Amino acid sequence: MAEQAETLRRAPLSRERVLHAAVALADGTGIESLSMRNLAQDLGVVPMALYKHVANKDELLDGMIDVVVGEIDPPVPDADWKHAVRQRILSARRVLQRHPWAPLAIESRNMATPAILAYLDAMIGTFRAGGFSVDLAHHVMHAMGSRILGFSQELFDAARQAGRSGATTPDPPAAMPPEVAARFPHVAEIAMAASHDDASVLGQGCDDQFEFEFALDLLLDGIERLQQQGWTSARRPR
């Protein structure tokens, strides 16, 4: 075992190796222990060697998130939309349970990483392929919130909510660059189609009260249906 660890330490450094080592460090000792110095020590290199592969800690965190998201199972082929969405979300939840630091790291980023965008784009694409309109897919994504990524904290953090009370003013979202829109067409489609309240804490294009009531009604309708069916947790789908 010691010989294997030493062989790994002597392996050529690469961006992939740096990111996977950072994920392992965060998994083992918590995200608060992550530093370029600690990571370099784990890899058996000097800290400056890391900067050939990641420009800074922000880039390191983005790359770590993409490594984690890359572990989520791909879409189930030829499945109906509900089964496909449920299976991917449950897979995402299992992945985040393996990496308990990841939800907070995801929420801490100012912009979604490429892997997050690709995941969301695929999920929206599943809804659209299932016959959802752009409008319905847009509001379903709001109603799902962070559950779409496998965790149930609010997708929009307290720092942005503070802007509503005047403590801070959230920056308006930047227009999606054409090359990004081309790469993630379903995300761009919803971003372009949304019609919103500029002061919304959910970002331009999202009316807070409407999204809240939409999610509430959606959940209540579902609860009513389950109640009428005599649903119990013992009978829930596995």
Steps between C-alpha positions, in 0.01 A plus 500: 500500500782740590675417172179576304461835678861588423456400135193724480690788655770462234253483209513796261286789615196583287186708536292183540728369774495834682119518492448142614751547783316817607168313504658223710642758741162672541330162544746392765547810712234748388497785251633738766828308496548556129792729422762503230762424762313198643419372153861534389611309809259216419633487146864520608573817302572863577191729497621692195480180294122503537464835325607343170170313507258727690531878501368549853279348768181615324599307189590204721153503660329525161699204377420299814128565450526379141678183615216429745223577250676273254425208734123537453351221292421594139136521391312172475458429126149474359338565841192716555576847633387434858709186541802661335485812717443302820789263433746780424401700807537194722839432344600863565390460861714189544798684351457800731467271800844366410628856484314687779697821441374529140154661551648797685777528242243500219296771671813709565586545132396822327457319170401144420789283389498332157402162648213656697376678188524177300304312768226766519488520121448124477227509765314779323545306178335197662198711598479650152527158335220386732266761352551786748470852363787741563276684745415188700860373496616840626266498799556133577873571526421775753266272693762226513765748618814335629319163507581478130863460614417254774486718810220689666654825619381815326672546167516873563709579808448745784756743364285561193183510708660781705489716191122507528516678836755754383802348674667438167400541141550190288675558171277461196570180310726536199367414157585145398782508243400356162753218522362396841142519371598277207657245736205494744198574278229392744634726777522786248146432378355543847721801576379673183135409546463595866311818577580627853513753775839677485508536880450129559752330725476204266665707232371697204211316339356336812208642697552394863134487602392319186776239529419448868128452431569282196723268705253500790204414276701233321599336825150529648346346188743212529428460871127498428543231238705284736241549775223389267702192409552405863876526455735399782878512520507118506353504150726764353689412176845354557 
